[in-house]
Amino acid sequence: MKASFVKLSPSENTTIIITDPGIKREEYPQIANTAMAYTHLYGEQVGFLTPKQSSEAKGRMEMSGGEFCGNGLLALGAYLAWKEDLEQERFFLEFSGVEKPLSCEVEKVSPLSYRVKGEMPVEGYEITNKEVTVGEEKISGAFVIMKGISHYLFLKSDTQSRNLDYPGLLKSLAKEENNQAYGALGYEVDGEDIQLSPWVYVPGVESLREERSCGSGSLALGLLWAAEREEDIRLTIRQPGGSIAVEIVYDREEKKVTAASIETEVIITCEGKLWF
């Protein structure tokens, strides 16, 4: 069997979008694992175009594990702008793990790249302090629980091991919690320089890998800092594949985040047919 695809790179968090309509949900794991395989398209994550559910949205995408994905949203925005040859526009997108359409702004940088800024979901998120044991090491960090994905954040300087068992950490989190996806994010801060090392686990398709960048993980760090500082946050977070800008709007009277967005450049790299 075969399916049409396009592959995009938001800060090298390579995202494969299966563009054929009518793919059955039970086929998602097989297609996603084939697409992500080294022998095939070697992407970090896979989404599927599905019929939109509201007239206000330009398009809809479901990730292979039903999770929310920040970079996936940006990739979808860039893909639709590319297909319609848009120069600069704002529209709404529907996405897995989120109930309401999210705003997306695109600006053409070149024939095959767009600067994309996407609204991030902030309703109902929770932040808790959490200590996790991995092997013989105990790690203290913050667990940011969002709809569709949860992220565990910790300062890398607080860990003893340089080769931390990220897969073990993620699978431990997945046993204790109930969400569609999990991230483990070690970060470093040196003045205004912030570096993030993201790993992501999607139990639904048994995908566990070190990623080149993570949009929802960048959002999680912004949410954590806004809660700690009780103020608006604007960060540029450096990651192995590039940088992601994060903006958080914090209401001091209500003591909560009221709006958030992430932004990066998305490159369209190739399209074709995937055999599975």
Backbone torsions as a table, in degrees:
resi	resn	phi	psi	omega
1	MET	NA	160.5	-179.1
2	LYS	-142.0	157.7	179.0
3	ALA	-143.8	147.6	177.2
4	SER	-80.5	146.2	-178.8
5	PHE	-145.1	162.1	165.1
6	VAL	-135.5	140.8	-179.0
7	LYS	-113.6	132.0	-178.1
8	LEU	-127.3	160.2	-177.3
9	SER	-130.1	92.4	169.8
10	PRO	-86.5	101.9	-175.9
11	SER	51.9	40.6	176.1
12	GLU	67.8	9.6	172.1
13	ASN	-83.0	69.7	-167.4
14	THR	-53.2	123.5	-172.6
15	THR	-120.1	121.8	178.6
16	ILE	-99.5	123.9	177.0
17	ILE	-106.7	120.0	174.5
18	ILE	-83.5	116.6	-169.5
19	THR	-97.1	-7.5	177.6
20	ASP	-68.5	131.4	175.7
21	PRO	-76.8	156.0	172.2
22	GLY	83.7	9.9	174.5
23	ILE	-66.4	131.3	-178.5
24	LYS	-76.4	143.1	-177.8
25	ARG	-58.4	-35.1	-179.4
26	GLU	-68.1	-14.2	177.2
27	GLU	-88.6	-11.7	-176.5
28	TYR	-54.0	-51.3	-176.7
29	PRO	-58.8	-44.1	-179.0
30	GLN	-63.9	-46.3	-178.9
31	ILE	-66.1	-42.4	-178.8
32	ALA	-63.4	-46.1	-178.8
33	ASN	-67.0	-34.5	175.5
34	THR	-66.5	-45.8	-178.6
35	ALA	-62.2	-38.2	-177.2
36	MET	-81.2	-9.9	-176.9
37	ALA	-65.4	147.7	179.0
38	TYR	-58.0	-35.1	-177.9
39	THR	-73.7	-14.0	-176.0
40	HIS	-114.0	-106.4	-173.6
41	LEU	-100.0	-13.2	173.6
42	TYR	51.5	49.0	175.6
43	GLY	-94.5	168.8	-179.9
44	GLU	-92.8	-20.3	-178.8
45	GLN	-160.8	160.3	-175.1
46	VAL	-135.0	134.9	174.9
47	GLY	-125.5	161.1	-176.6
48	PHE	-126.4	126.4	173.6
49	LEU	-66.7	133.3	178.9
50	THR	-134.7	161.6	-179.8
51	PRO	-61.4	135.8	177.8
52	LYS	-71.4	153.7	-174.4
53	GLN	-105.7	-6.9	178.8
54	SER	-137.2	151.4	-177.5
55	SER	-71.6	-21.8	-177.3
56	GLU	-77.3	-15.8	-177.2
57	ALA	-89.9	143.7	176.7
58	LYS	-81.5	-26.5	-179.5
59	GLY	-169.7	173.4	-178.4
60	ARG	-142.7	143.4	175.9
61	MET	-138.8	140.2	174.9
62	GLU	-111.5	125.6	174.1
63	MET	-72.5	158.3	-171.9
64	SER	-60.8	-30.0	179.5
65	GLY	-103.1	8.9	-179.0
66	GLY	76.6	11.7	-175.8
67	GLU	-85.8	166.5	168.4
68	PHE	-88.8	145.0	-179.7
69	CYS	-143.1	116.6	-178.5
70	GLY	-62.3	-48.6	179.1
71	ASN	-68.0	-29.1	175.3
72	GLY	-62.7	-40.4	177.0
73	LEU	-62.5	-43.9	178.8
74	LEU	-64.3	-39.1	178.8
75	ALA	-64.0	-41.7	178.1
76	LEU	-62.4	-42.9	178.0
77	GLY	-60.4	-43.6	179.4
78	ALA	-65.8	-41.0	-179.7
79	TYR	-61.3	-47.1	-178.9
80	LEU	-65.9	-38.2	177.2
81	ALA	-64.4	-39.8	179.5
82	TRP	-66.3	-44.1	-179.5
83	LYS	-63.5	-33.7	-178.0
84	GLU	-99.0	3.6	178.3
85	ASP	53.5	50.1	179.7
86	LEU	-83.8	146.0	177.3
87	GLU	-93.1	-48.5	-179.8
88	GLN	-159.2	123.8	-176.5
89	GLU	-161.0	159.0	174.7
90	ARG	-122.2	133.4	179.3
91	PHE	-151.0	177.6	-179.2
92	PHE	-110.5	148.4	178.8
93	LEU	-130.1	146.0	171.7
94	GLU	-101.0	144.5	-174.1
95	PHE	-148.0	149.0	178.6
96	SER	-61.3	148.4	179.1
97	GLY	82.9	-6.0	-177.1
98	VAL	-131.3	137.4	-175.9
99	GLU	-84.2	-36.2	-175.4
100	LYS	-104.8	153.3	175.2
101	PRO	-62.1	146.9	-179.0
102	LEU	-113.6	142.8	-179.5
103	SER	-74.1	143.6	179.3
104	CYS	-139.7	132.0	178.0
105	GLU	-116.0	129.9	-178.9
106	VAL	-123.3	144.4	174.8
107	GLU	-139.3	124.4	-177.3
108	LYS	-69.2	128.4	178.1
109	VAL	-101.6	-40.0	178.6
110	SER	-153.5	175.6	179.4
111	PRO	-57.5	-21.9	-177.0
112	LEU	-125.1	21.8	178.2
113	SER	-150.0	148.6	-179.5
114	TYR	-136.8	142.3	167.2
115	ARG	-86.1	122.4	-173.5
116	VAL	-125.8	132.3	175.7
117	LYS	-120.1	125.1	-176.4
118	GLY	-122.2	136.4	172.7
119	GLU	-65.5	138.9	179.5
120	MET	-110.3	144.6	179.3
121	PRO	-73.8	132.0	179.6
122	VAL	-126.2	0.3	-178.9
123	GLU	-71.3	130.0	171.2
124	GLY	74.6	13.8	178.0
125	TYR	-73.6	155.4	178.5
126	GLU	-132.3	147.4	175.5
127	ILE	-127.3	124.9	178.0
128	THR	-132.1	149.4	171.4
129	ASN	-78.2	139.4	-174.7
130	LYS	-146.7	133.9	174.3
131	GLU	-106.3	128.6	-176.7
132	VAL	-123.0	137.1	176.3
133	THR	-100.8	123.6	177.7
134	VAL	-124.6	110.5	-174.4
135	GLY	64.1	-120.1	179.2
136	GLU	-102.5	6.4	-175.5
137	GLU	-110.4	138.1	173.7
138	LYS	-103.7	131.2	-178.0
139	ILE	-117.1	132.5	174.9
140	SER	-104.6	128.4	-178.9
141	GLY	-156.2	-167.6	178.8
142	ALA	-117.7	135.8	179.1
143	PHE	-106.3	115.2	-179.3
144	VAL	-103.3	109.7	-175.3
145	ILE	-100.2	118.7	179.6
146	MET	-124.1	167.4	176.5
147	LYS	-67.3	122.4	176.1
148	GLY	92.5	-21.0	179.0
149	ILE	-163.3	145.6	177.2
150	SER	-125.8	141.7	-177.1
151	HIS	-124.6	135.4	174.5
152	TYR	-103.0	118.5	-176.6
153	LEU	-113.1	138.6	178.7
154	PHE	-153.5	150.2	175.3
155	LEU	-73.3	127.9	-178.9
156	LYS	-64.3	-27.8	179.7
157	SER	-68.0	-17.6	179.7
158	ASP	-85.6	-6.4	-179.7
159	THR	-97.4	150.2	-178.6
160	GLN	-87.6	-31.3	-174.8
161	SER	-93.6	132.5	175.1
162	ARG	-77.3	-22.7	179.7
163	ASN	-114.0	65.6	-177.7
164	LEU	-62.9	142.9	179.3
165	ASP	-80.6	80.9	-179.8
166	TYR	-61.7	-43.8	177.7
167	PRO	-58.1	-41.4	178.0
168	GLY	-64.3	-39.9	178.4
169	LEU	-62.3	-46.4	-177.9
170	LEU	-65.5	-42.8	-179.1
171	LYS	-68.7	-30.6	174.9
172	SER	-65.4	-43.2	178.0
173	LEU	-62.8	-41.8	-177.3
174	ALA	-65.1	-30.4	178.5
175	LYS	-71.0	-30.3	-175.4
176	GLU	-90.9	-23.9	-172.8
177	GLU	-117.1	178.4	-179.1
178	ASN	-138.7	93.7	178.1
179	ASN	-148.8	172.5	-177.3
180	GLN	-78.9	-25.3	-178.2
181	ALA	-154.5	159.7	-177.2
182	TYR	-138.4	143.0	175.0
183	GLY	-122.2	146.8	172.1
184	ALA	-122.0	117.7	-168.3
185	LEU	-127.3	101.9	171.4
186	GLY	-84.9	134.6	-178.7
187	TYR	-134.5	158.0	179.6
188	GLU	-129.1	143.9	179.8
189	VAL	-128.5	125.8	176.6
190	ASP	-134.6	92.6	-174.0
191	GLY	66.2	-122.4	178.6
192	GLU	-91.4	-2.3	179.8
193	ASP	-87.4	117.8	179.8
194	ILE	-118.6	126.2	179.7
195	GLN	-119.5	137.8	-176.3
196	LEU	-126.7	135.7	177.1
197	SER	-117.0	101.8	-172.7
198	PRO	-97.0	136.7	167.0
199	TRP	-122.9	142.3	-177.6
200	VAL	-135.4	137.7	179.5
201	TYR	-123.1	126.4	176.3
202	VAL	-117.3	98.3	-175.4
203	PRO	-58.2	-33.9	-175.2
204	GLY	-59.8	-28.8	178.0
205	VAL	-121.8	10.9	-179.9
206	GLU	51.2	45.0	176.6
207	SER	-100.1	121.5	180.0
208	LEU	-139.8	114.5	-176.2
209	ARG	-156.1	157.2	171.2
210	GLU	-78.9	127.2	-175.5
211	GLU	-103.3	155.9	179.1
212	ARG	-76.9	-26.2	172.0
213	SER	-162.8	164.1	-178.3
214	CYS	-145.2	116.2	-178.4
215	GLY	-71.3	-48.4	-179.8
216	SER	-68.7	-28.9	174.8
217	GLY	-67.7	-37.8	175.1
218	SER	-63.5	-42.0	175.6
219	LEU	-59.5	-44.8	-178.3
220	ALA	-58.9	-41.5	178.4
221	LEU	-65.4	-39.6	177.1
222	GLY	-63.3	-42.2	178.3
223	LEU	-62.9	-41.5	179.5
224	LEU	-62.7	-46.7	-178.5
225	TRP	-67.6	-36.6	177.8
226	ALA	-63.2	-41.7	179.4
227	ALA	-66.6	-39.9	-179.3
228	GLU	-70.6	-37.2	-174.9
229	ARG	-97.8	-15.0	-177.5
230	GLU	52.8	53.0	-179.7
231	GLU	-157.8	165.7	174.1
232	ASP	-60.8	147.4	-178.1
233	ILE	-127.0	133.7	170.9
234	ARG	-131.7	113.7	-175.9
235	LEU	-128.1	148.3	165.2
236	THR	-116.6	113.8	-171.8
237	ILE	-104.7	116.8	-179.0
238	ARG	-81.7	134.3	-178.5
239	GLN	-135.1	168.2	-175.5
240	PRO	-53.3	-34.4	-175.9
241	GLY	-98.3	-3.0	-177.6
242	GLY	151.5	-165.4	-177.4
243	SER	-118.3	144.8	176.7
244	ILE	-123.2	128.1	177.6
245	ALA	-89.1	137.6	-178.6
246	VAL	-125.4	133.9	174.3
247	GLU	-125.5	129.9	179.5
248	ILE	-125.3	131.5	175.0
249	VAL	-104.9	120.6	-175.0
250	TYR	-115.8	128.9	177.8
251	ASP	-93.4	109.7	-176.5
252	ARG	-68.5	-33.6	179.7
253	GLU	-68.9	-44.3	-179.8
254	GLU	-83.7	-13.5	-178.0
255	LYS	54.9	52.1	177.9
256	LYS	-157.4	159.6	175.7
257	VAL	-79.5	132.5	-178.9
258	THR	-107.7	-18.5	179.5
259	ALA	-160.1	153.2	179.5
260	ALA	-155.9	153.8	176.8
261	SER	-151.7	158.3	171.0
262	ILE	-128.3	158.3	-176.2
263	GLU	-150.5	138.4	173.5
264	THR	-162.6	174.4	175.7
265	GLU	-89.2	137.9	179.7
266	VAL	-118.4	127.7	-179.5
267	ILE	-108.5	132.9	172.8
268	ILE	-85.9	120.3	-171.7
269	THR	-103.2	-35.8	-179.5
270	CYS	-169.4	161.9	172.6
271	GLU	-146.5	158.5	-178.0
272	GLY	169.0	-148.9	-178.8
273	LYS	-116.3	135.4	175.9
274	LEU	-106.7	128.1	175.5
275	TRP	-95.8	131.7	-179.0
276	PHE	-141.2	NA	NA
